[in-house]
């Protein structure tokens, strides 16, 4: 058993030699991390305001800033990413930022390292806020006290500690979310396991995992996409455990991980609100769920309800997951209760439709959703078994949708089967590896405005467009006041240019691009396009009643 340290005392006493992380070939021990915590504690103590947002790419730097903020009495907000829209939405809620964010946000920097004293933290006073997108895509802030996180760390150690003793922790998930925070930072630190500062991706993952006894922390989205050509056999005997969370792990993916990586994946079930609930190891097909140590469960109106120290209070929390109890104290999940919808007064199971589509030999994966509007419609996003179909022409894509609809018609009438289809090479995922309702719905929003061509010639064209609020380019840019991104204006200029002229396929560069006025939903823009074929120059200019919005040149060529 590792030298176990409670989280509230983790950084209090220097412990030379206690492993924390590896940066290349240079080890960082516990006493060095403690000095960095003190430096951050001093910086936060001198800063005004209680609420501060953190975003770090490096897990070790993140851990130092997190504990430093807690020691200074701050409440920490974990930004899901450092994209401009995310930071802008978070800015009104916090006093400032620290970490890898734009200099425009004036991020706090640590004070000079010292050997100052640290005192044990009050577990119930230390707080952080994580953001979860759930299935809707709308970020929701969830507050977590340190005592909740500490009890969950205790549960993970009790359930899996012996299996992963002495192994390094590697991950493809971000520590900015609750799953990565627990598995890549808090649990390893408390157990004395080496922590890798950065996330790994497929290209460099195999060699890294094979170098020492390792643990892989991943999501279903990553495990489903393991490249077959990599030398996974080199991990056999080295890889102690593969953890998966953040969404259901498909049976085919679990079986493939077990065969390629030489270890049965361990799936952990829970949510940001409930913390960890249960786990199962895929050493057999479709194993039932085993509650984590300290988690109580029962069935309320067919759905799973839980009580544990991971929750904010001692009250029972009822999930929306339907459940079946087994005689040995374990349970099986039967799908989401909130995925039964009504379409024109008819009850439809979205889970059943997705299962039927996934069983079709022409389908690799699928999601079904309800599109809101004047009339609600079922829609399906499908990953074809033949990847070429995702990029095929309209006729081939339409034909596949018709074939799938016809086969669904054997068990579903016209009202209860999808009426709209999108074919994609992969389902859209967010930073947590989750497929959100918002990302799926965005696939059905128009990519381009409807053009009204005023003039089209061999070298010049003019069109007008009204910027509908439903355009995909406006989604998330920005939450407070939508504006048209400059990258969308460049994209549209080239796309409409290809409709007007015979443009070559190769991109060389952009010249003299200027963005002068913002464009908002409802604006009517005029786009002037001029094509200089001998020089390969497409010139564009967006104007409206407000003046010139953007202009520039795109240089194209036939050469690759």
ROSEVO-193148 format. One line per field, with one value per residue (C-alpha): residue number from 1; residue in three letters; chain; x, y, z. Coordinates in Angstrom, 1 decimal, always signed. Last residue first. Layout:
REM residues N
resi: NUM|...
resn: ALA|...
chain: A|...
east: X|...
north: Y|...
up: Z|...
END
This chain:
REM residues 560
resi: 560|559|558|557|556|555|554|553|552|551|550|549|548|547|546|545|544|543|542|541|540|539|538|537|536|535|534|533|532|531|530|529|528|527|526|525|524|523|522|521|520|519|518|517|516|515|514|513|512|511|510|509|508|507|506|505|504|503|502|501|500|499|498|497|496|495|494|493|492|491|490|489|488|487|486|485|484|483|482|481|480|479|478|477|476|475|474|473|472|471|470|469|468|467|466|465|464|463|462|461|460|459|458|457|456|455|454|453|452|451|450|449|448|447|446|445|444|443|442|441|440|439|438|437|436|435|434|433|432|431|430|429|428|427|426|425|424|423|422|421|420|419|418|417|416|415|414|413|412|411|410|409|408|407|406|405|404|403|402|401|400|399|398|397|396|395|394|393|392|391|390|389|388|387|386|385|384|383|382|381|380|379|378|377|376|375|374|373|372|371|370|369|368|367|366|365|364|363|362|361|360|359|358|357|356|355|354|353|352|351|350|349|348|347|346|345|344|343|342|341|340|339|338|337|336|335|334|333|332|331|330|329|328|327|326|325|324|323|322|321|320|319|318|317|316|315|314|313|312|311|310|309|308|307|306|305|304|303|302|301|300|299|298|297|296|295|294|293|292|291|290|289|288|287|286|285|284|283|282|281|280|279|278|277|276|275|274|273|272|271|270|269|268|267|266|265|264|263|262|261|260|259|258|257|256|255|254|253|252|251|250|249|248|247|246|245|244|243|242|241|240|239|238|237|236|235|234|233|232|231|230|229|228|227|226|225|224|223|222|221|220|219|218|217|216|215|214|213|212|211|210|209|208|207|206|205|204|203|202|201|200|199|198|197|196|195|194|193|192|191|190|189|188|187|186|185|184|183|182|181|180|179|178|177|176|175|174|173|172|171|170|169|168|167|166|165|164|163|162|161|160|159|158|157|156|155|154|153|152|151|150|149|148|147|146|145|144|143|142|141|140|139|138|137|136|135|134|133|132|131|130|129|128|127|126|125|124|123|122|121|120|119|118|117|116|115|114|113|112|111|110|109|108|107|106|105|104|103|102|101|100|99|98|97|96|95|94|93|92|91|90|89|88|87|86|85|84|83|82|81|80|79|78|77|76|75|74|73|72|71|70|69|68|67|66|65|64|63|62|61|60|59|58|57|56|55|54|53|52|51|50|49|48|47|46|45|44|43|42|41|40|39|38|37|36|35|34|33|32|31|30|29|28|27|26|25|24|23|22|21|20|19|18|17|16|15|14|13|12|11|10|9|8|7|6|5|4|3|2|1
resn: UNK|UNK|UNK|UNK|UNK|UNK|UNK|UNK|UNK|UNK|UNK|UNK|UNK|UNK|UNK|UNK|UNK|UNK|UNK|UNK|UNK|UNK|UNK|UNK|UNK|UNK|UNK|UNK|UNK|UNK|UNK|UNK|UNK|UNK|UNK|UNK|UNK|UNK|UNK|UNK|UNK|UNK|UNK|UNK|UNK|UNK|UNK|UNK|UNK|UNK|UNK|UNK|UNK|UNK|UNK|UNK|UNK|UNK|UNK|UNK|UNK|UNK|UNK|UNK|UNK|UNK|UNK|UNK|UNK|UNK|UNK|UNK|UNK|UNK|UNK|UNK|UNK|UNK|UNK|UNK|UNK|UNK|UNK|UNK|UNK|UNK|UNK|UNK|UNK|UNK|UNK|UNK|UNK|UNK|UNK|UNK|UNK|UNK|UNK|UNK|UNK|UNK|UNK|UNK|UNK|UNK|UNK|UNK|UNK|UNK|UNK|UNK|UNK|UNK|UNK|UNK|UNK|UNK|UNK|UNK|UNK|UNK|UNK|UNK|UNK|UNK|UNK|UNK|UNK|UNK|UNK|UNK|UNK|UNK|UNK|UNK|UNK|UNK|UNK|UNK|UNK|UNK|UNK|UNK|UNK|UNK|UNK|UNK|UNK|UNK|UNK|UNK|UNK|UNK|UNK|UNK|UNK|UNK|UNK|UNK|UNK|UNK|UNK|UNK|UNK|UNK|UNK|UNK|UNK|UNK|UNK|UNK|UNK|UNK|UNK|UNK|UNK|UNK|UNK|UNK|UNK|UNK|UNK|UNK|UNK|UNK|UNK|UNK|UNK|UNK|UNK|UNK|UNK|UNK|UNK|UNK|UNK|UNK|UNK|UNK|UNK|UNK|UNK|UNK|UNK|UNK|UNK|UNK|UNK|UNK|UNK|UNK|UNK|UNK|UNK|UNK|UNK|UNK|UNK|UNK|UNK|UNK|UNK|UNK|UNK|UNK|UNK|UNK|UNK|UNK|UNK|UNK|UNK|UNK|UNK|UNK|UNK|UNK|UNK|UNK|UNK|UNK|UNK|UNK|UNK|UNK|UNK|UNK|UNK|UNK|UNK|UNK|UNK|UNK|UNK|UNK|UNK|UNK|UNK|UNK|UNK|UNK|UNK|UNK|UNK|UNK|UNK|UNK|UNK|UNK|UNK|UNK|UNK|UNK|UNK|UNK|UNK|UNK|UNK|UNK|UNK|UNK|UNK|UNK|UNK|UNK|UNK|UNK|UNK|UNK|UNK|UNK|UNK|UNK|UNK|UNK|UNK|UNK|UNK|UNK|UNK|UNK|UNK|UNK|UNK|UNK|UNK|UNK|UNK|UNK|UNK|UNK|UNK|UNK|UNK|UNK|UNK|UNK|UNK|UNK|UNK|UNK|UNK|UNK|UNK|UNK|UNK|UNK|UNK|UNK|UNK|UNK|UNK|UNK|UNK|UNK|UNK|UNK|UNK|UNK|UNK|UNK|UNK|UNK|UNK|UNK|UNK|UNK|UNK|UNK|UNK|UNK|UNK|UNK|UNK|UNK|UNK|UNK|UNK|UNK|UNK|UNK|UNK|UNK|UNK|UNK|UNK|UNK|UNK|UNK|UNK|UNK|UNK|UNK|UNK|UNK|UNK|UNK|UNK|UNK|UNK|UNK|UNK|UNK|UNK|UNK|UNK|UNK|UNK|UNK|UNK|UNK|UNK|UNK|UNK|UNK|UNK|UNK|UNK|UNK|UNK|UNK|UNK|UNK|UNK|UNK|UNK|UNK|UNK|UNK|UNK|UNK|UNK|UNK|UNK|UNK|UNK|UNK|UNK|UNK|UNK|UNK|UNK|UNK|UNK|UNK|UNK|UNK|UNK|UNK|UNK|UNK|UNK|UNK|UNK|UNK|UNK|UNK|UNK|UNK|UNK|UNK|UNK|UNK|UNK|UNK|UNK|UNK|UNK|UNK|UNK|UNK|UNK|UNK|UNK|UNK|UNK|UNK|UNK|UNK|UNK|UNK|UNK|UNK|UNK|UNK|UNK|UNK|UNK|UNK|UNK|UNK|UNK|UNK|UNK|UNK|UNK|UNK|UNK|UNK|UNK|UNK|UNK|UNK|UNK|UNK|UNK|UNK|UNK|UNK|UNK|UNK|UNK|UNK|UNK|UNK|UNK|UNK|UNK|UNK|UNK|UNK|UNK|UNK|UNK|UNK|UNK|UNK|UNK|UNK|UNK|UNK|UNK|UNK|UNK|UNK|UNK|UNK|UNK|UNK|UNK|UNK|UNK|UNK|UNK|UNK|UNK|UNK|UNK|UNK|UNK|UNK|UNK|UNK|UNK|UNK|UNK|UNK|UNK|UNK|UNK|UNK|UNK|UNK|UNK|UNK|UNK|UNK|UNK|UNK|UNK|UNK|UNK|UNK|UNK|UNK|UNK|UNK|UNK|UNK
chain: A|A|A|A|A|A|A|A|A|A|A|A|A|A|A|A|A|A|A|A|A|A|A|A|A|A|A|A|A|A|A|A|A|A|A|A|A|A|A|A|A|A|A|A|A|A|A|A|A|A|A|A|A|A|A|A|A|A|A|A|A|A|A|A|A|A|A|A|A|A|A|A|A|A|A|A|A|A|A|A|A|A|A|A|A|A|A|A|A|A|A|A|A|A|A|A|A|A|A|A|A|A|A|A|A|A|A|A|A|A|A|A|A|A|A|A|A|A|A|A|A|A|A|A|A|A|A|A|A|A|A|A|A|A|A|A|A|A|A|A|A|A|A|A|A|A|A|A|A|A|A|A|A|A|A|A|A|A|A|A|A|A|A|A|A|A|A|A|A|A|A|A|A|A|A|A|A|A|A|A|A|A|A|A|A|A|A|A|A|A|A|A|A|A|A|A|A|A|A|A|A|A|A|A|A|A|A|A|A|A|A|A|A|A|A|A|A|A|A|A|A|A|A|A|A|A|A|A|A|A|A|A|A|A|A|A|A|A|A|A|A|A|A|A|A|A|A|A|A|A|A|A|A|A|A|A|A|A|A|A|A|A|A|A|A|A|A|A|A|A|A|A|A|A|A|A|A|A|A|A|A|A|A|A|A|A|A|A|A|A|A|A|A|A|A|A|A|A|A|A|A|A|A|A|A|A|A|A|A|A|A|A|A|A|A|A|A|A|A|A|A|A|A|A|A|A|A|A|A|A|A|A|A|A|A|A|A|A|A|A|A|A|A|A|A|A|A|A|A|A|A|A|A|A|A|A|A|A|A|A|A|A|A|A|A|A|A|A|A|A|A|A|A|A|A|A|A|A|A|A|A|A|A|A|A|A|A|A|A|A|A|A|A|A|A|A|A|A|A|A|A|A|A|A|A|A|A|A|A|A|A|A|A|A|A|A|A|A|A|A|A|A|A|A|A|A|A|A|A|A|A|A|A|A|A|A|A|A|A|A|A|A|A|A|A|A|A|A|A|A|A|A|A|A|A|A|A|A|A|A|A|A|A|A|A|A|A|A|A|A|A|A|A|A|A|A|A|A|A|A|A|A|A|A|A|A|A|A|A|A|A|A|A|A|A|A|A|A|A|A|A|A|A|A|A|A|A|A|A|A|A|A|A|A|A|A|A|A|A|A|A|A|A|A|A|A|A|A|A|A|A|A|A|A|A|A|A|A|A|A|A|A|A|A|A|A|A|A|A|A|A|A|A|A|A|A|A|A|A|A
east: -0.7|-0.4|-3.6|-3.2|-5.1|-4.4|-7.1|-7.5|-9.0|-12.1|-14.3|-17.2|-17.3|-20.1|-23.2|-25.6|-23.8|-20.4|-18.3|-15.4|-13.6|-10.6|-9.8|-6.2|-4.9|-2.7|-3.9|-7.5|-8.1|-11.4|-13.5|-16.1|-18.4|-20.4|-23.4|-24.5|-28.0|-27.7|-30.2|-27.7|-24.6|-21.7|-18.7|-17.0|-13.4|-12.0|-9.0|-7.2|-4.3|-3.2|-4.2|-2.1|-1.5|-4.6|-4.9|-8.3|-8.4|-11.4|-13.9|-16.0|-19.4|-20.0|-16.3|-16.3|-19.3|-17.3|-14.1|-15.9|-17.9|-14.8|-13.2|-16.4|-16.6|-13.0|-13.9|-16.5|-20.1|-21.2|-23.6|-23.9|-23.6|-22.9|-20.4|-19.6|-21.1|-23.2|-23.1|-21.3|-24.0|-26.5|-29.7|-29.6|-30.1|-27.5|-29.3|-27.2|-26.6|-24.5|-22.1|-19.9|-16.9|-14.4|-16.5|-19.7|-22.4|-24.6|-27.3|-27.1|-29.3|-27.4|-29.0|-26.6|-24.1|-23.7|-27.4|-28.2|-28.7|-25.2|-25.6|-28.3|-25.6|-23.2|-26.0|-27.2|-23.7|-21.4|-19.0|-15.2|-14.8|-13.3|-16.4|-17.3|-18.8|-19.7|-17.2|-17.1|-20.5|-23.8|-26.7|-30.4|-33.8|-37.2|-36.1|-38.6|-41.7|-44.0|-43.4|-44.1|-41.5|-40.7|-40.3|-40.0|-36.5|-35.3|-36.9|-35.4|-31.9|-32.3|-33.6|-30.7|-28.3|-29.8|-29.6|-25.9|-25.3|-27.4|-25.8|-22.3|-20.0|-18.0|-19.7|-20.2|-16.4|-16.3|-18.2|-19.7|-21.5|-21.4|-25.0|-26.7|-30.4|-33.3|-36.7|-38.9|-40.8|-43.0|-42.6|-39.1|-37.2|-35.1|-35.4|-32.3|-31.0|-27.3|-25.6|-22.5|-20.9|-23.9|-24.3|-24.7|-27.7|-27.4|-26.3|-29.5|-31.8|-29.9|-30.2|-34.0|-34.4|-32.4|-34.5|-37.6|-40.7|-44.0|-46.6|-48.5|-47.2|-43.7|-43.3|-40.0|-38.5|-34.8|-35.5|-35.7|-32.2|-31.1|-31.4|-28.5|-27.7|-27.2|-25.0|-26.1|-25.8|-29.5|-29.5|-31.4|-32.5|-32.0|-33.4|-31.0|-32.6|-30.8|-32.3|-30.1|-30.7|-30.0|-26.7|-25.6|-23.2|-22.7|-19.5|-20.2|-22.8|-26.5|-27.8|-31.1|-31.4|-34.7|-37.7|-39.9|-37.1|-34.6|-31.9|-28.2|-25.6|-22.0|-19.3|-17.1|-18.0|-21.2|-20.6|-22.2|-23.1|-20.7|-21.8|-19.3|-16.7|-13.3|-15.0|-14.5|-17.4|-17.7|-20.2|-21.3|-18.5|-19.4|-23.1|-23.3|-20.3|-21.6|-21.1|-20.1|-16.5|-15.5|-12.5|-11.0|-9.8|-6.1|-4.0|-4.0|-5.2|-7.6|-9.1|-9.3|-11.2|-13.7|-14.4|-14.8|-17.2|-19.2|-19.6|-18.3|-21.1|-20.1|-17.6|-15.6|-13.0|-10.1|-7.4|-5.3|-1.9|-0.4|+3.2|+2.4|+1.1|+1.9|+4.2|+1.1|-0.4|+2.2|+0.1|-1.6|-5.1|-5.5|-7.5|-10.7|-13.3|-10.9|-10.8|-14.5|-15.1|-12.9|-9.3|-7.2|-4.3|-2.3|+1.3|+4.2|+7.1|+8.3|+5.4|+2.9|+5.1|+5.8|+2.2|+0.9|+3.0|+0.7|-2.4|-2.7|-1.2|-2.2|+0.5|+2.1|+2.4|+1.7|+3.9|+2.0|+2.2|-1.4|-2.6|-1.0|-2.3|-5.9|-5.9|-4.3|-5.0|-7.9|-9.7|-9.1|-9.5|-13.0|-14.0|-13.0|-10.0|-7.7|-8.2|-8.5|-6.0|-4.3|-1.2|-0.7|+2.6|+2.2|+3.5|+0.2|-2.4|-4.2|-3.9|-5.4|-8.5|-11.5|-10.1|-8.1|-11.1|-13.2|-10.7|-10.4|-14.2|-14.0|-11.4|-13.4|-16.5|-14.3|-12.8|-16.1|-17.6|-19.8|-21.4|-21.6|-23.8|-22.5|-25.2|-24.3|-27.7|-26.4|-24.3|-22.3|-20.6|-18.6|-16.6|-16.7|-14.1|-14.4|-12.2|-14.1|-15.4|-11.9|-10.3|-6.7|-3.8|-1.3|+1.5|+4.8|+7.0|+9.9|+9.9|+9.3|+8.9|+5.2|+3.1|+1.6|-2.0|-3.4|-4.0|-7.1|-5.7|-2.6|-4.6|-5.0|-2.5|-2.7|-4.4|-7.6|-9.4|-12.1|-14.6|-18.2|-18.2|-15.2|-16.6|-18.6|-15.6|-13.3|-15.4|-16.0|-12.3|-11.3|-9.2|-11.0|-13.4|-12.5|-12.2|-13.5|-11.6|-12.8|-10.0|-8.9|-5.2|-4.4|-7.1|-5.5|-2.1|-3.7|-5.1|-2.0|+0.3|-2.0|-2.4|+1.4|+1.6|-1.2|+0.3|-2.3|-3.5|-6.8|-7.8|-10.6|-10.6|-13.4|-12.6|-11.6|-8.4|-4.9|-2.2|-3.3|-3.4|+0.2|+1.4|-0.5|+0.9|+4.5|+3.6|+2.2|+5.3|+7.4|+5.2|+5.8|+9.5|+8.9|+6.8|+9.3|+9.7|+11.6|+13.5|+13.7|+10.9|+8.9|+7.9|+5.5|+4.8|+7.1|+7.9|+11.7|+11.8|+8.6|+7.8|+5.0|+1.7|+1.1|-1.2|-2.7|-6.2|-5.9|-5.3|-2.0|-1.5|+2.1|+1.2|+0.0
north: +21.0|+23.0|+24.3|+27.6|+30.0|+33.4|+34.8|+38.5|+40.9|+42.7|+42.9|+44.8|+47.9|+50.4|+50.1|+49.9|+46.8|+45.7|+42.6|+42.7|+39.8|+39.5|+36.0|+36.0|+33.2|+35.7|+34.7|+34.0|+37.4|+36.7|+39.5|+39.0|+41.6|+40.4|+42.5|+41.9|+42.1|+42.1|+40.0|+38.2|+40.4|+41.6|+43.3|+46.2|+46.5|+43.1|+43.4|+40.8|+42.3|+38.9|+35.3|+32.3|+29.4|+27.3|+24.7|+23.7|+26.1|+28.3|+28.0|+31.0|+31.8|+28.8|+28.5|+32.2|+31.5|+28.9|+31.1|+34.1|+32.0|+30.5|+34.0|+35.3|+32.2|+32.8|+36.4|+35.1|+36.6|+38.1|+36.8|+38.8|+37.2|+33.6|+34.7|+33.1|+29.9|+29.1|+32.1|+30.2|+27.5|+29.9|+29.9|+33.7|+34.3|+36.6|+37.9|+37.6|+39.7|+38.7|+40.3|+38.6|+39.5|+37.6|+35.4|+37.1|+36.8|+39.7|+40.3|+36.8|+36.3|+33.9|+31.8|+31.9|+29.1|+26.3|+26.0|+24.2|+20.5|+19.7|+22.2|+19.9|+17.2|+19.6|+21.0|+17.6|+16.7|+13.9|+13.6|+13.3|+15.8|+18.4|+18.1|+15.3|+15.4|+11.9|+10.8|+10.7|+12.3|+11.5|+13.7|+12.6|+14.2|+12.4|+10.0|+7.3|+7.6|+9.6|+7.5|+4.2|+2.2|-1.5|-2.5|+1.2|+1.2|-0.7|+1.9|+4.7|+3.2|+2.8|+6.3|+7.8|+5.8|+7.1|+10.7|+10.3|+8.8|+11.5|+14.4|+13.4|+11.3|+12.5|+10.5|+7.7|+7.2|+6.1|+2.9|+1.8|+5.1|+7.4|+8.5|+11.6|+11.0|+13.4|+13.2|+16.2|+18.7|+21.1|+24.9|+24.1|+21.8|+19.0|+15.8|+13.6|+10.2|+9.3|+6.7|+4.5|+2.2|+1.9|+0.0|-3.4|-2.1|-3.0|+0.5|+1.9|-0.4|+0.5|+4.2|+3.9|+1.9|+4.6|+7.4|+5.6|+7.2|+7.8|+9.2|+12.4|+14.1|+13.1|+12.3|+11.5|+8.6|+9.6|+11.1|+7.6|+6.9|+3.4|+0.0|+0.1|-3.2|-3.7|-5.3|-6.5|-10.2|-10.7|-8.2|-4.9|-3.4|+0.3|+3.2|+6.2|+9.6|+9.9|+10.3|+11.8|+10.8|+13.4|+13.4|+16.6|+17.8|+14.3|+12.4|+11.3|+8.9|+8.4|+7.1|+6.8|+4.6|+4.9|+2.6|+4.8|+5.0|+2.1|+2.0|+2.8|+3.3|+4.3|+3.9|+1.6|+2.0|+0.2|-2.8|-2.6|-5.7|-7.1|-6.8|-9.3|-10.6|-9.2|-5.8|-4.5|-2.6|+0.4|+2.3|+5.7|+8.3|+11.9|+12.6|+16.1|+15.7|+12.3|+8.6|+5.3|+4.1|+1.6|-0.6|-1.8|-5.5|-5.6|-6.9|-3.6|-5.0|-7.7|-6.0|-2.7|-4.4|-6.0|-2.7|-1.0|-3.6|-3.4|+0.4|+2.4|+4.6|+8.2|+10.3|+7.3|+4.8|+3.5|+1.2|-0.7|-2.2|-1.6|-3.1|-6.8|-6.3|-2.8|-3.9|-5.6|-2.2|-1.6|+1.0|+0.1|-0.4|+3.3|+3.5|+5.4|+3.8|+4.2|+8.0|+8.5|+6.1|+8.2|+7.7|+7.3|+4.9|+3.4|+2.5|+0.2|+1.7|+2.6|+0.8|+3.6|+6.3|+4.3|+3.6|+7.1|+9.1|+9.1|+8.2|+11.2|+12.0|+14.6|+16.6|+16.7|+13.0|+12.1|+9.7|+7.8|+8.9|+7.8|+11.3|+12.8|+10.0|+10.5|+14.3|+14.7|+12.3|+10.3|+13.0|+16.0|+14.0|+12.9|+16.3|+18.3|+20.7|+17.6|+17.0|+13.4|+11.4|+10.2|+8.7|+7.7|+5.9|+2.6|+1.8|+0.4|+0.3|-3.0|-2.5|+1.0|+0.0|-0.1|+1.3|+3.9|+5.0|+5.3|+7.4|+9.7|+10.0|+10.9|+13.5|+15.1|+15.5|+16.8|+19.3|+20.9|+20.7|+23.3|+22.5|+25.2|+24.3|+24.6|+24.4|+21.5|+19.8|+16.2|+17.0|+20.2|+20.1|+22.9|+22.5|+24.8|+24.5|+24.7|+24.5|+25.3|+21.8|+20.2|+22.8|+22.8|+21.7|+24.5|+25.6|+27.2|+29.2|+27.6|+30.1|+30.3|+33.9|+34.7|+32.9|+34.7|+36.0|+36.1|+39.5|+38.5|+40.1|+38.0|+35.1|+32.1|+29.4|+29.8|+32.1|+34.1|+36.9|+38.1|+35.5|+35.3|+38.1|+36.5|+33.0|+33.7|+35.6|+32.7|+30.1|+32.3|+33.0|+29.3|+28.4|+25.1|+23.7|+26.6|+25.3|+27.8|+27.9|+29.4|+31.2|+30.9|+31.4|+27.7|+26.8|+29.0|+27.4|+24.0|+24.7|+26.6|+23.7|+21.1|+23.1|+23.4|+19.6|+18.9|+21.1|+22.5|+25.0|+26.8|+28.3|+30.7|+32.7|+33.5|+35.2|+38.7|+40.7|+39.2|+39.2|+35.8|+34.5|+35.3|+34.0|+30.7|+30.4|+30.5|+28.2|+25.7|+25.9|+25.1|+22.1|+20.8|+20.8|+18.9|+16.3|+15.4|+16.5|+14.1|+15.3|+13.0|+14.7|+16.4|+13.6|+14.0|+13.8|+11.2|+11.4|+11.8|+14.6|+14.9|+18.6|+18.9|+20.7|+19.8|+16.8|+17.6|+18.3|+15.7|+12.9|+11.1|+7.4|+6.0|+3.5|+0.0
up: -53.9|-57.2|-58.7|-56.9|-54.6|-53.1|-50.8|-50.6|-48.1|-46.9|-43.8|-42.3|-44.6|-43.7|-41.4|-44.3|-45.3|-46.7|-47.0|-49.5|-51.2|-53.6|-55.0|-56.4|-58.7|-60.6|-64.1|-62.7|-61.0|-59.4|-57.8|-55.1|-53.6|-50.6|-49.5|-45.9|-44.3|-40.5|-38.6|-36.5|-36.0|-38.1|-36.4|-38.2|-39.5|-40.1|-42.4|-44.5|-46.5|-47.9|-47.3|-48.2|-50.7|-50.8|-53.5|-55.2|-58.1|-58.5|-61.4|-60.4|-58.8|-56.6|-55.8|-54.7|-52.5|-50.7|-50.6|-49.3|-46.9|-45.3|-44.9|-43.3|-41.0|-39.9|-39.0|-36.6|-36.9|-33.7|-31.0|-27.8|-24.3|-25.4|-28.1|-30.5|-28.9|-32.0|-34.4|-37.2|-37.2|-38.7|-36.6|-36.0|-39.7|-41.3|-44.4|-47.6|-50.7|-53.7|-56.1|-58.7|-60.8|-63.0|-65.3|-64.3|-61.6|-60.5|-57.9|-56.5|-53.4|-51.2|-48.4|-45.4|-45.1|-42.6|-41.9|-38.6|-38.7|-37.5|-34.7|-33.2|-32.6|-31.0|-28.7|-27.7|-26.5|-27.4|-24.6|-24.7|-21.9|-24.3|-26.5|-29.0|-32.5|-33.8|-36.4|-40.2|-40.4|-42.1|-41.2|-41.5|-41.1|-40.8|-38.1|-37.0|-34.8|-37.1|-40.2|-38.5|-36.6|-36.5|-40.2|-41.0|-39.5|-42.7|-44.9|-42.9|-43.2|-47.0|-47.4|-45.3|-47.5|-50.7|-49.4|-48.8|-52.3|-54.0|-52.0|-53.0|-50.8|-47.8|-45.1|-47.7|-47.9|-44.3|-45.1|-41.8|-41.8|-38.8|-38.4|-36.9|-36.8|-36.6|-35.0|-35.7|-33.5|-35.5|-35.3|-34.0|-31.8|-33.3|-31.3|-31.2|-32.4|-32.3|-34.4|-34.8|-37.4|-39.6|-42.9|-41.2|-39.2|-35.5|-34.7|-36.2|-34.2|-31.0|-31.7|-32.3|-29.0|-27.1|-28.6|-27.2|-28.8|-27.1|-29.6|-28.9|-32.1|-31.0|-27.3|-25.8|-23.8|-23.4|-20.0|-18.4|-19.6|-20.3|-18.6|-16.2|-14.5|-10.8|-8.1|-4.7|-5.4|-6.3|-9.1|-9.2|-12.6|-13.3|-15.2|-15.2|-14.6|-11.3|-7.9|-5.2|-1.6|+1.0|+3.0|+1.4|-1.4|-2.7|-2.7|+0.9|-0.5|-1.3|-4.6|-6.4|-9.6|-11.5|-11.7|-9.5|-6.9|-6.8|-4.2|-3.8|-1.1|-2.0|+0.7|-1.5|-5.2|-6.2|-8.6|-12.0|-14.1|-16.8|-20.4|-21.9|-19.5|-18.3|-18.9|-15.3|-13.7|-11.6|-9.4|-8.2|-8.7|-8.0|-7.9|-9.5|-11.8|-12.9|-12.2|-13.7|-13.8|-16.5|-15.9|-19.2|-19.4|-20.0|-22.9|-24.8|-28.1|-26.9|-23.9|-25.7|-28.6|-26.3|-24.6|-27.9|-29.1|-25.9|-26.2|-23.2|-21.9|-21.1|-19.1|-17.8|-18.9|-16.9|-18.3|-15.8|-15.1|-18.5|-18.6|-19.0|-22.5|-23.6|-26.5|-28.0|-28.8|-31.6|-33.5|-36.8|-35.3|-34.4|-31.1|-31.9|-29.7|-26.7|-27.2|-27.4|-24.6|-22.3|-21.0|-18.0|-18.8|-15.9|-16.3|-15.4|-17.3|-20.8|-22.6|-21.7|-23.2|-26.4|-26.9|-26.3|-28.7|-31.7|-29.9|-27.7|-24.4|-21.8|-20.0|-16.6|-16.0|-12.4|-10.4|-7.7|-4.1|-3.2|-2.4|-5.5|-7.7|-6.4|-6.7|-10.1|-13.0|-11.7|-9.7|-11.8|-15.0|-14.0|-12.6|-15.7|-16.0|-15.4|-19.2|-20.5|-22.6|-19.5|-18.0|-14.4|-13.5|-11.7|-8.2|-6.9|-9.7|-8.8|-5.0|-5.2|-7.2|-5.0|-1.7|-3.5|-5.6|-2.5|-0.6|-3.6|-3.5|+0.2|-0.6|-3.4|-1.2|+1.7|-0.7|-1.4|-4.9|-6.6|-9.9|-12.6|-15.6|-19.2|-21.9|-24.2|-23.4|-22.7|-19.7|-20.3|-16.9|-15.4|-12.2|-9.3|-6.5|-2.7|+0.4|+3.6|+4.2|+4.0|+6.3|+5.0|+7.2|+7.5|+5.2|+6.3|+3.9|+2.1|-0.7|-4.4|-5.8|-6.2|-8.8|-11.8|-12.1|-15.6|-17.1|-19.1|-22.3|-21.8|-23.1|-20.8|-19.7|-16.0|-13.5|-14.0|-12.3|-9.9|-11.1|-12.3|-14.9|-16.7|-17.1|-20.3|-21.8|-20.9|-22.6|-25.7|-26.0|-25.8|-22.7|-21.9|-19.3|-17.0|-13.5|-10.9|-7.6|-4.4|-2.6|+1.0|+0.3|+1.1|-1.5|-4.1|-3.5|-3.7|-7.1|-8.3|-7.5|-8.9|-12.2|-12.6|-12.1|-14.6|-17.3|-19.8|-17.1|-16.7|-13.4|-12.5|-9.3|-6.8|-3.5|-4.7|-4.3|-4.9|-2.2|-0.8|-4.4|-5.0|-1.6|-2.0|-5.6|-4.2|-1.4|-3.8|-5.9|-2.8|-2.0|-5.6|-4.9|-1.6|-3.3|-5.9|-9.5|-11.6|-14.7|-17.7|-19.7|-17.0|-14.6|-11.8|-8.1|-6.5|-2.7|-2.7|-0.2|+1.9|+2.7|+5.2|+4.5|+0.9|+1.3|+4.7|+3.5|+0.8|+3.3|+2.7|+1.9|+1.7|-0.9|+0.0
END
